[in-house]
Amino acid sequence: MAATNVKAFGFEIALSNNIEFDEFYHEIVRKEDQELKFREHTNLIYTDIRDNYIIGAIITLRDDKRSISSFRDDEGNLIISKAELAASEQTTEASLFCINPISKKGLIYSYLTSTSVIGLYRILFPVHNSLRSEKIKEKSKELSELGKKGNKLKQAKKEFNGRFEVISIQSYSDIKRLVNEFSEIREAEFKVTESLAPSSMFTALDPFIANSSYKMRLSNDFAANLIRGPLITATNLFSKANNARALKLIGRGLDGEHLSMLLGENKDEYLKLKYDRYVELLPEGNVLDYKNCGAMTNLLKVAKEKDQIFGKQPQNSDWILECTKLLKGW
């Protein structure tokens, strides 16, 4: 029987124009231990600094009180057992993550019922928008005080344009699962170290494999299932030739949200372990003990070893705002 797998997925954070990462992190700290909703579940976020990386935990709480399990008795019959949590207990999932504050790239543990990269985006999106709205309001007020002509609010919004994104950085082995997370694909871009020879008969893949860089923009309502097969085939061709560098997909997810994904240079899993082992590596007791647990140690090890993807290890934490340090009691 198969056991639940826990994988570490890579991601990259992109902020709106003129919003600095230290400001964004300060806003996250302000939201710590507060209820953040995603898909009707309550999420709590906690962060800290370790080895000059931002580390954190997203705790997902569900109201399910009952669970079932099974076993075989001596006669081979399958016996069903029921269990119920205490009134004060909640079903809980934990997704640990780390972020290189310089490259804005990081890793997050994810499994079937925990937070995914998409979930991270949905949780952080209102945090980013709250900061952006605050800065637009401040800029609009500043323009009014300076006596600038025209629509002050429109001018302020223009200064902080650009989309907030949490771009998924995946391995090539995940291509089939990736495209299934799109309901629409608006743009696909391949970048490779060396183009491949086209086939003897023209196919839909020739524009991809015959160029070292190829970008395809599609109509807004282009369904993902119409291009799913060619994307998987083309990615596998480049992967087998050991020269694939990147595939970027932009479109909409199954819930209609904006979705961007990037397959990085590696072809291996960043980190993969069984759920039972993951639980063993998590702390028991105060949630804040996640900082030094085995699961976090392993995640940081991957970030450091794969610095060509996630960036060099930061040398210091001087970028942290003084007001953030005050909030954290550092």
C-alpha distance (Angstrom), angle and dihedral (degrees) to the residues before:
residue distance angle dihedral
M1 . . .
A2 3.79 . .
A3 3.80 120.7 .
T4 3.81 124.1 -147.1
N5 3.80 113.3 -89.4
V6 3.79 123.7 -141.3
K7 3.81 115.1 -155.0
A8 3.78 134.0 -172.8
F9 3.81 110.1 -130.0
G10 3.79 124.3 -163.7
F11 3.79 124.6 -130.7
E12 3.79 142.3 173.0
I13 3.81 125.6 -147.0
A14 3.83 120.9 -140.0
L15 3.81 119.5 -170.8
S16 3.80 131.7 -159.8
N17 3.81 116.0 -90.5
N18 3.81 116.8 -72.9
I19 3.79 93.8 12.4
E20 3.79 110.1 121.2
F21 3.79 123.4 -145.0
D22 3.82 92.9 -124.3
E23 3.82 88.6 58.0
F24 3.80 91.4 48.2
Y25 3.80 92.1 49.9
H26 3.81 89.9 50.0
E27 3.82 88.7 54.8
I28 3.82 90.5 50.8
V29 3.81 90.2 51.5
R30 3.82 89.0 52.0
K31 3.83 88.7 57.1
E32 3.81 96.1 48.5
D33 3.82 116.2 130.4
Q34 3.82 90.4 8.4
E35 3.80 123.1 120.6
L36 3.82 112.6 -96.9
K37 3.81 114.7 -175.8
F38 3.80 125.6 -141.0
R39 3.82 124.3 161.4
E40 3.82 90.7 -11.4
H41 3.79 91.8 -59.1
T42 3.78 125.5 116.8
N43 3.81 115.4 -121.1
L44 3.79 128.6 -168.9
I45 3.80 122.1 -164.6
Y46 3.81 127.7 -154.9
T47 3.81 127.9 179.4
D48 3.79 140.6 -175.6
I49 3.80 140.3 159.1
R50 3.80 124.1 -99.7
D51 3.81 125.5 168.5
N52 3.84 85.8 -8.7
Y53 3.83 91.6 -62.3
I54 3.78 123.0 116.6
I55 3.78 105.8 -115.8
G56 3.76 126.3 -173.0
A57 3.76 151.5 160.3
I58 3.79 129.7 -133.2
I59 3.79 109.9 -157.3
T60 3.81 115.2 -161.1
L61 3.80 116.4 -158.4
R62 3.80 123.8 -161.7
D63 3.79 129.4 -173.4
D64 3.82 94.7 -133.5
K65 3.79 107.6 126.8
R66 3.79 101.3 175.7
S67 3.80 133.2 62.2
I68 3.78 135.6 175.3
S69 3.79 132.0 -141.0
S70 3.79 134.3 174.9
F71 3.81 143.1 -150.2
R72 3.80 139.5 175.4
D73 3.79 118.0 -106.9
D74 3.81 124.2 -144.1
E75 3.81 90.8 -84.9
G76 3.81 93.7 52.1
N77 3.79 96.4 -105.8
L78 3.79 117.2 144.9
I79 3.80 107.5 -119.9
I80 3.81 121.3 -160.5
S81 3.79 120.0 -146.6
K82 3.79 128.4 -167.9
A83 3.78 127.2 -150.4
E84 3.79 130.8 -172.8
L85 3.79 130.3 -159.7
A86 3.78 121.3 -127.8
A87 3.80 116.3 -96.4
S88 3.81 91.6 -103.5
E89 3.84 94.6 48.3
Q90 3.81 128.8 89.4
T91 3.79 133.0 -164.5
T92 3.80 103.6 -101.3
E93 3.80 137.0 -163.9
A94 3.80 125.7 -173.5
S95 3.80 128.4 -153.6
L96 3.80 114.1 -176.0
F97 3.80 118.9 -160.9
C98 3.79 141.8 178.1
I99 3.83 130.7 -158.0
N100 3.79 130.9 -162.7
P101 3.85 99.9 -137.0
I102 3.81 91.9 -154.5
S103 3.83 99.8 51.4
K104 3.84 92.8 26.8
K105 3.82 87.5 -135.5
G106 3.76 125.9 126.1
L107 3.78 151.1 148.6
I108 3.80 133.7 -107.2
Y109 3.81 131.0 -168.1
S110 3.79 111.2 -127.1
Y111 3.78 137.0 175.5
L112 3.78 138.0 165.7
T113 3.82 99.7 -67.0
S114 3.82 101.1 22.6
T115 3.82 133.0 84.3
S116 3.82 116.1 -64.9
V117 3.81 129.4 -163.6
I118 3.81 87.3 -90.4
G119 3.79 89.1 50.9
L120 3.81 89.8 51.0
Y121 3.81 88.6 53.8
R122 3.80 92.8 49.5
I123 3.82 92.1 48.0
L124 3.82 95.1 47.2
F125 3.83 96.3 39.3
P126 3.85 95.4 80.6
V127 3.82 89.5 43.0
H128 3.81 90.0 56.1
N129 3.81 92.9 42.7
S130 3.80 91.5 51.9
L131 3.82 89.6 54.9
R132 3.81 92.4 44.4
S133 3.81 92.3 50.2
E134 3.79 90.7 49.6
K135 3.81 92.0 51.1
I136 3.84 92.4 46.8
K137 3.80 89.4 51.9
E138 3.83 91.3 49.8
K139 3.81 92.4 47.0
S140 3.80 92.7 47.9
K141 3.81 89.9 52.1
E142 3.82 90.6 48.2
L143 3.81 91.9 51.6
S144 3.82 90.6 50.3
E145 3.79 91.8 50.9
L146 3.81 90.0 50.3
G147 3.81 89.6 53.3
K148 3.81 94.4 -120.0
K149 3.80 116.0 173.7
G150 3.78 125.9 -124.9
N151 3.78 133.6 32.2
K152 3.82 104.2 -22.0
L153 3.80 95.0 -167.0
K154 3.81 92.5 51.0
Q155 3.82 91.0 48.9
A156 3.79 91.3 48.9
K157 3.82 92.8 49.4
K158 3.80 89.9 51.1
E159 3.81 90.3 57.2
F160 3.81 91.2 55.6
N161 3.81 99.3 38.9
G162 3.78 123.5 132.2
R163 3.77 129.9 87.9
F164 3.79 127.2 -84.7
E165 3.79 108.8 -128.0
V166 3.77 140.5 175.4
I167 3.79 100.5 -159.0
S168 3.79 115.6 -158.4
I169 3.83 114.5 -128.7
Q170 3.77 106.2 -159.3
S171 3.78 139.4 173.3
Y172 3.81 120.7 -108.6
S173 3.79 90.9 -110.8
D174 3.82 88.1 68.8
I175 3.84 96.4 59.4
K176 3.82 95.3 107.9
R177 3.80 92.9 49.9
L178 3.81 91.7 44.1
V179 3.77 98.4 56.8
N180 3.80 90.1 47.3
E181 3.82 88.5 63.8
F182 3.83 90.7 63.2
S183 3.79 124.5 84.0
E184 3.83 90.3 179.8
I185 3.81 131.7 19.0
R186 3.79 114.6 -157.6
E187 3.78 100.2 171.4
A188 3.82 136.6 18.6
E189 3.78 123.9 -175.2
F190 3.81 130.2 -175.9
K191 3.79 124.6 -164.4
V192 3.79 118.7 -177.4
T193 3.78 137.0 169.9
E194 3.80 92.9 -125.5
S195 3.79 133.2 11.6
L196 3.80 121.4 -121.0
A197 3.80 126.9 -125.4
P198 3.82 112.1 -97.9
S199 3.77 118.6 -114.9
S200 3.81 121.8 -98.4
M201 3.79 90.0 -106.7
F202 3.80 121.3 45.9
T203 3.80 113.6 -102.5
A204 3.78 134.4 175.5
L205 3.82 88.0 -102.7
D206 3.81 96.0 61.1
P207 3.85 95.8 88.5
F208 3.80 87.9 55.6
I209 3.79 102.8 43.7
A210 3.81 96.5 40.1
N211 3.82 94.7 60.8
S212 3.79 133.9 60.0
S213 3.81 88.8 -142.0
Y214 3.78 126.2 24.8
K215 3.80 130.0 168.3
M216 3.78 124.1 -169.4
R217 3.82 122.7 -168.9
L218 3.79 117.5 -162.4
S219 3.78 134.8 -165.9
N220 3.80 115.4 -85.3
D221 3.79 94.0 -107.7
F222 3.80 97.1 47.3
A223 3.80 104.7 137.8
A224 3.81 115.0 -130.4
N225 3.80 93.8 -133.1
L226 3.83 91.1 65.6
I227 3.81 92.5 62.1
R228 3.80 100.1 26.7
G229 3.81 95.6 95.7
P230 3.84 97.5 47.6
L231 3.82 91.5 47.2
I232 3.80 92.7 52.2
T233 3.82 92.2 46.0
A234 3.80 94.2 47.6
T235 3.80 92.3 47.2
N236 3.79 91.5 50.6
L237 3.83 91.0 50.0
F238 3.80 92.4 54.3
S239 3.78 92.5 41.6
K240 3.80 93.1 54.1
A241 3.80 89.6 49.5
N242 3.84 88.8 55.6
N243 3.78 92.6 -130.1
A244 3.79 104.8 97.4
R245 3.81 112.6 125.4
A246 3.76 107.4 169.9
L247 3.78 145.4 -13.1
K248 3.79 117.0 -166.8
L249 3.79 122.7 -167.4
I250 3.81 125.2 -171.1
G251 3.78 125.0 -173.9
R252 3.78 142.5 88.8
G253 3.79 130.8 -46.5
L254 3.78 127.8 -131.8
D255 3.82 91.1 -87.1
G256 3.81 92.3 50.1
E257 3.82 94.7 -103.1
H258 3.81 122.6 139.8
L259 3.81 108.5 -93.9
S260 3.82 131.3 -168.6
M261 3.78 124.8 177.4
L262 3.79 132.4 -179.0
L263 3.80 126.0 -166.7
G264 3.80 105.5 -147.5
E265 3.79 132.9 -148.7
N266 3.79 96.7 -84.7
K267 3.79 123.7 87.7
D268 3.79 97.5 -166.1
E269 3.78 132.8 80.2
Y270 3.79 111.5 -88.7
L271 3.79 89.5 -140.4
K272 3.78 133.0 -23.1
L273 3.81 130.7 -179.8
K274 3.78 140.4 151.8
Y275 3.80 118.8 -88.9
D276 3.82 93.4 -117.8
R277 3.81 90.8 55.0
Y278 3.81 90.9 46.8
V279 3.81 90.4 53.6
E280 3.82 89.6 49.9
L281 3.81 89.2 55.5
L282 3.83 93.5 50.6
P283 3.82 120.6 89.4
E284 3.80 122.2 -105.0
G285 3.78 115.8 -143.0
N286 3.80 124.6 20.5
V287 3.80 110.6 34.4
L288 3.81 90.2 -137.2
D289 3.82 89.6 68.2
Y290 3.83 87.4 80.3
K291 3.82 87.4 91.1
N292 3.81 94.7 81.0
C293 3.80 101.8 24.2
G294 3.80 123.2 125.2
A295 3.80 93.9 -109.2
M296 3.81 91.3 57.9
T297 3.81 92.1 44.9
N298 3.81 90.0 55.3
L299 3.81 92.5 47.0
L300 3.80 92.6 52.0
K301 3.81 90.0 47.3
V302 3.82 90.1 59.1
A303 3.82 92.0 47.1
K304 3.81 90.5 52.2
E305 3.81 96.6 43.5
K306 3.82 94.1 47.1
D307 3.79 94.8 48.6
Q308 3.81 90.7 142.1
I309 3.81 85.7 70.3
F310 3.81 104.1 29.9
G311 3.80 100.1 30.4
K312 3.79 133.7 -108.5
Q313 3.79 116.7 -52.3
P314 3.83 109.0 -90.1
Q315 3.80 112.7 -107.9
N316 3.80 95.5 -146.3
S317 3.80 144.8 -3.8
D318 3.81 97.1 -120.8
W319 3.82 90.3 126.4
I320 3.82 92.6 73.3
L321 3.81 112.9 107.4
E322 3.80 118.4 -118.2
C323 3.81 90.0 -125.1
T324 3.83 88.9 56.3
K325 3.81 91.5 51.3
L326 3.80 88.7 50.6
L327 3.82 91.5 52.3
K328 3.81 91.3 49.2
G329 3.79 94.3 43.2
W330 3.81 92.7 -122.0
